[in-house]
Amino acid sequence: MSFARTTDKRFLFHGNAIAFAAHIRRPENFFVPTIARSCLPVTGGRAEAAEQKRSFSDLISFESASSRATGDYTELEKAVEFTHGNHGDNNLPTSTIVETAVTGFKVQVRQPPAAEAAPAIRTLEINRLYLRMENTSEHGYPTAFHLLDVDIDGGSVDGHGFRVVTNHKLFSEHKTKQKLEQAFSQSNDLHRLHGRHFFSTDEQDEPGKLPEENGIVLCTVVKGIEWANSPAEGCEIRGNRLKISGIGSLYFGELIIEEDFRRLTLLRFQLGSPYGGEGSVCEAQSGGHWYPPKIQGN
């Protein structure tokens, strides 16, 4: 048996963004279909989506939701030169941008009469969630994620304001997984000052080594969560998690890093209250791969 061969160079674009999706499992079982989703085809291009004010079972609502994904070659005029039947010779650098935003996000849960938690209705509100991720790729080199912009503004629980403090620049300063690994091995300060951003399944982390499992780094862009004034009743903050009695657990700014790929979820929630289920708000992933992986002859 012989295999088909190709010498054509291609960039396989990968980029998508969603504003909101959820699966509520009890007391009734229903999906919130993906809201404002944008997905790139393998050839790149542009995708945009937007939706206005919606509410789901008087539990979850938002004012506006949008997303956008674009993927193209960075040198547009030169890209035209490869549209004359010679597209397989194109090894121009590429750029991918993904972004999504949600405003007026609210979760409101009415507590059962016998519940000890107060007040009778618990309300989570976040005025605005926004993320934008940009990366470029050059044939024969790892994809570089050179911009990450994050905003989580106006959070409150039952009227008690809280701030989600982020350090997203840490991840745009180290544009590739390889650079992040090198920085960890060469700088004790990085581990000491920013170790809280990284998750590990090991009981004892190996000094000078980036925690990862099977090539996957799980981390968070969140530096901490703090109350603006007084804390809301029945709440616990631990790292990037805010646990609210009567609603459930919120996880902010979770980032997955692999070589040539990153995925950021600004808010993931697990409802554990009169309602049970899970969902995510403002999530985007980006990356892409060259094929063949290296320039011919190099």
C-alpha positions as CSV (number, residue, x, y, z in Angstrom):
1,M,0.0,0.0,0.0
2,S,1.3,3.5,-0.9
3,F,0.3,6.7,0.7
4,A,-0.8,9.8,-1.1
5,R,1.8,12.6,-0.9
6,T,1.5,16.4,-0.8
7,T,4.0,19.2,-1.0
8,D,1.4,21.9,-0.7
9,K,1.8,24.2,2.3
10,R,-1.4,25.0,4.2
11,F,-2.3,26.8,7.4
12,L,-5.1,25.1,9.2
13,F,-7.0,27.9,10.9
14,H,-8.6,27.3,14.3
15,G,-10.6,30.0,16.1
16,N,-14.0,30.3,17.7
17,A,-15.8,32.2,20.4
18,I,-19.1,31.8,22.2
19,A,-20.8,34.3,24.5
20,F,-22.9,31.9,26.6
21,A,-24.1,28.3,26.9
22,A,-25.5,26.1,29.7
23,H,-27.1,22.8,30.6
24,I,-29.6,23.0,33.5
25,R,-30.1,19.5,34.9
26,R,-32.6,20.0,37.8
27,P,-35.3,20.6,38.8
28,E,-36.0,20.6,35.1
29,N,-33.6,19.4,32.4
30,F,-33.0,21.8,29.5
31,F,-30.1,23.2,27.4
32,V,-29.4,26.9,26.8
33,P,-28.2,26.5,23.2
34,T,-24.9,28.3,22.5
35,I,-25.6,32.0,22.3
36,A,-23.7,34.3,19.8
37,R,-21.3,31.7,18.5
38,S,-18.6,32.4,15.9
39,C,-16.4,29.7,14.3
40,L,-13.7,29.8,11.6
41,P,-13.5,27.3,8.8
42,V,-10.1,25.7,8.1
43,T,-9.4,28.3,5.5
44,G,-9.9,31.2,7.8
45,G,-12.2,34.2,7.2
46,R,-14.6,36.1,9.4
47,A,-17.5,35.1,11.6
48,E,-19.7,37.4,13.7
49,A,-22.7,36.9,15.9
50,A,-24.8,39.0,18.3
51,E,-28.0,38.5,20.4
52,Q,-30.0,40.9,22.5
53,K,-31.7,40.5,25.9
54,R,-32.9,37.0,26.7
55,S,-34.0,35.1,29.8
56,F,-34.1,31.4,30.5
57,S,-36.6,29.9,32.9
58,D,-36.4,33.0,35.1
59,L,-33.0,31.7,36.3
60,I,-30.4,33.2,33.9
61,S,-30.6,36.3,31.8
62,F,-28.3,38.8,29.9
63,E,-28.7,42.1,28.2
64,S,-26.4,41.6,25.2
65,A,-24.1,39.0,23.8
66,S,-21.6,39.1,20.9
67,S,-18.6,37.3,19.4
68,R,-16.3,37.6,16.5
69,A,-13.5,35.5,15.0
70,T,-11.2,36.4,12.1
71,G,-8.4,34.5,10.5
72,D,-6.2,35.7,7.5
73,Y,-2.7,36.2,6.2
74,T,-0.9,39.2,7.7
75,E,0.3,40.4,4.3
76,L,-2.9,40.8,2.3
77,E,-1.4,42.1,-0.9
78,K,1.1,39.2,-1.1
79,A,-1.6,36.7,-0.4
80,V,-3.3,37.7,-3.7
81,E,-0.2,36.4,-5.5
82,F,-1.1,32.9,-4.4
83,T,-4.6,32.9,-6.0
84,H,-3.4,31.9,-9.5
85,G,-3.4,28.2,-9.0
86,N,-0.2,28.3,-6.9
87,H,-1.8,28.4,-3.4
88,G,0.3,25.5,-2.2
89,D,3.4,27.7,-2.3
90,N,1.9,30.2,0.2
91,N,3.8,30.2,3.5
92,L,2.9,33.8,4.6
93,P,2.5,34.5,8.3
94,T,-1.1,34.3,9.6
95,S,-3.1,36.2,12.2
96,T,-6.1,35.0,14.2
97,I,-8.3,37.1,16.4
98,V,-11.2,35.9,18.7
99,E,-13.3,38.0,21.0
100,T,-16.6,37.9,22.9
101,A,-18.6,40.0,25.3
102,V,-21.6,39.7,27.5
103,T,-23.4,42.5,29.4
104,G,-26.0,42.4,32.1
105,F,-25.4,38.8,33.1
106,K,-27.6,37.7,35.9
107,V,-28.3,34.5,37.9
108,Q,-31.3,34.6,40.3
109,V,-32.3,31.7,42.5
110,R,-35.3,31.7,44.8
111,Q,-34.5,29.7,47.9
112,P,-36.9,27.1,49.3
113,P,-38.9,28.1,52.4
114,A,-37.0,25.9,54.7
115,A,-33.6,27.1,53.5
116,E,-31.4,28.7,56.2
117,A,-29.6,30.9,53.7
118,A,-30.8,34.5,53.5
119,P,-32.1,36.4,51.6
120,A,-35.0,34.4,50.1
121,I,-33.7,35.3,46.6
122,R,-30.0,35.1,45.8
123,T,-28.8,37.2,42.9
124,L,-25.5,37.2,41.1
125,E,-24.9,40.1,38.6
126,I,-22.0,41.0,36.4
127,N,-22.2,44.2,34.3
128,R,-19.7,43.2,31.6
129,L,-17.4,40.3,30.7
130,Y,-15.1,40.7,27.7
131,L,-12.1,38.9,26.2
132,R,-10.0,39.3,23.1
133,M,-7.1,37.0,22.1
134,E,-4.8,37.6,19.2
135,N,-2.1,35.2,17.8
136,T,0.2,35.0,14.8
137,S,1.8,32.0,13.2
138,E,4.9,31.7,11.0
139,H,5.7,28.6,9.1
140,G,8.1,26.4,11.1
141,Y,7.6,28.2,14.4
142,P,5.2,27.9,17.3
143,T,2.1,30.0,17.3
144,A,2.7,33.2,19.3
145,F,-0.2,34.6,21.4
146,H,0.9,38.2,21.7
147,L,-2.3,39.8,23.0
148,L,-4.8,38.8,25.7
149,D,-7.3,41.5,26.9
150,V,-9.7,40.6,29.7
151,D,-12.3,42.7,31.5
152,I,-14.7,41.4,34.3
153,D,-16.5,44.5,35.6
154,G,-19.3,45.2,38.0
155,G,-19.8,41.9,39.9
156,S,-22.1,41.7,42.8
157,V,-23.9,39.1,45.0
158,D,-27.2,40.4,46.5
159,G,-26.0,43.9,46.0
160,H,-22.5,43.4,47.6
161,G,-19.9,44.3,45.0
162,F,-16.8,42.3,44.3
163,R,-13.8,42.7,42.0
164,V,-12.1,40.1,40.0
165,V,-8.4,41.1,39.8
166,T,-6.6,39.8,36.7
167,N,-3.0,39.5,35.5
168,H,-3.6,38.6,31.9
169,K,-0.4,40.3,30.8
170,L,1.6,37.5,32.3
171,F,0.3,35.2,29.5
172,S,0.8,37.7,26.6
173,E,4.4,38.4,27.8
174,H,5.1,34.7,27.4
175,K,3.7,34.2,24.0
176,T,4.3,30.5,23.6
177,K,4.1,27.4,25.8
178,Q,7.9,27.0,25.3
179,K,8.6,30.5,26.4
180,L,6.5,30.0,29.5
181,E,8.4,26.8,30.3
182,Q,11.7,28.5,29.9
183,A,10.7,31.4,32.1
184,F,9.7,29.0,34.8
185,S,13.0,27.1,34.7
186,Q,15.1,30.3,34.6
187,S,13.3,32.5,37.1
188,N,12.5,31.6,40.7
189,D,10.6,34.9,41.0
190,L,8.1,33.7,38.4
191,H,7.2,30.6,40.4
192,R,7.2,32.6,43.7
193,L,5.2,35.6,42.5
194,H,2.8,33.9,40.0
195,G,2.6,30.3,41.1
196,R,-1.0,30.9,42.3
197,H,-2.1,31.2,38.6
198,F,-1.2,27.6,37.8
199,F,-3.0,24.4,38.8
200,S,-1.4,21.0,39.5
201,T,-2.5,17.5,40.3
202,D,0.8,16.8,42.1
203,E,0.9,17.2,45.9
204,Q,4.3,18.7,45.6
205,D,5.3,20.8,42.6
206,E,8.8,20.2,41.1
207,P,10.8,23.5,41.6
208,G,11.5,25.3,38.4
209,K,9.1,23.3,36.3
210,L,5.8,24.5,34.8
211,P,3.0,22.2,36.1
212,E,1.4,20.3,33.2
213,E,-0.4,17.1,32.5
214,N,0.2,15.4,29.1
215,G,1.3,18.6,27.5
216,I,-1.7,20.6,28.9
217,V,-1.2,23.6,31.3
218,L,-4.3,24.5,33.3
219,C,-4.1,28.0,34.8
220,T,-6.1,31.2,35.5
221,V,-5.6,34.8,34.5
222,V,-7.2,35.7,37.9
223,K,-4.9,37.1,40.6
224,G,-7.7,37.2,43.2
225,I,-11.3,38.1,44.1
226,E,-12.0,40.7,46.7
227,W,-15.2,42.4,48.1
228,A,-15.6,46.1,47.3
229,N,-16.9,46.7,50.9
230,S,-18.7,44.1,53.0
231,P,-18.9,40.5,51.9
232,A,-22.3,38.9,50.9
233,E,-23.6,36.3,53.4
234,G,-22.7,32.7,52.8
235,C,-19.9,33.3,50.4
236,E,-16.4,31.8,50.2
237,I,-13.5,33.0,48.1
238,R,-10.7,30.6,47.2
239,G,-8.3,31.6,44.4
240,N,-10.3,32.1,41.3
241,R,-13.4,30.5,42.8
242,L,-16.4,32.3,44.4
243,K,-18.7,29.9,46.2
244,I,-22.2,31.3,46.9
245,S,-24.5,29.4,49.2
246,G,-27.9,29.0,47.5
247,I,-26.4,29.4,44.0
248,G,-23.2,27.4,43.5
249,S,-19.6,27.9,42.5
250,L,-18.2,30.4,40.0
251,Y,-14.7,29.9,38.4
252,F,-13.2,33.0,36.8
253,G,-10.6,33.2,34.0
254,E,-9.6,29.6,33.4
255,L,-7.0,29.3,30.7
256,I,-5.9,26.1,28.9
257,I,-2.4,26.3,27.2
258,E,-1.0,23.8,24.7
259,E,1.6,24.4,22.1
260,D,-0.1,26.3,19.2
261,F,-3.4,26.4,21.1
262,R,-5.1,28.4,24.0
263,R,-8.6,28.4,25.4
264,L,-9.9,31.0,27.8
265,T,-13.2,30.8,29.8
266,L,-14.0,34.0,31.6
267,L,-16.7,32.5,33.8
268,R,-17.6,28.8,34.3
269,F,-20.3,28.1,36.8
270,Q,-21.6,25.0,38.6
271,L,-25.0,25.4,40.1
272,G,-25.5,23.6,43.4
273,S,-28.7,24.9,44.9
274,P,-32.4,24.5,44.2
275,Y,-31.0,24.4,40.6
276,G,-28.2,22.1,39.4
277,G,-26.3,22.4,36.2
278,E,-23.3,24.0,34.5
279,G,-22.4,26.6,31.9
280,S,-19.8,29.1,30.7
281,V,-19.8,32.8,29.8
282,C,-17.4,34.4,27.3
283,E,-15.2,31.6,26.1
284,A,-12.8,31.6,23.1
285,Q,-10.1,29.4,21.7
286,S,-7.5,30.0,19.1
287,G,-4.5,28.5,17.5
288,G,-3.9,26.7,14.2
289,H,-1.2,24.4,12.6
290,W,0.9,24.5,9.5
291,Y,1.0,21.4,7.3
292,P,3.5,20.2,6.6
293,P,4.7,21.3,10.1
294,K,8.1,22.6,8.8
295,I,9.2,24.4,5.7
296,Q,10.4,22.0,3.0
297,G,14.2,21.7,3.0
298,N,14.6,23.1,6.6
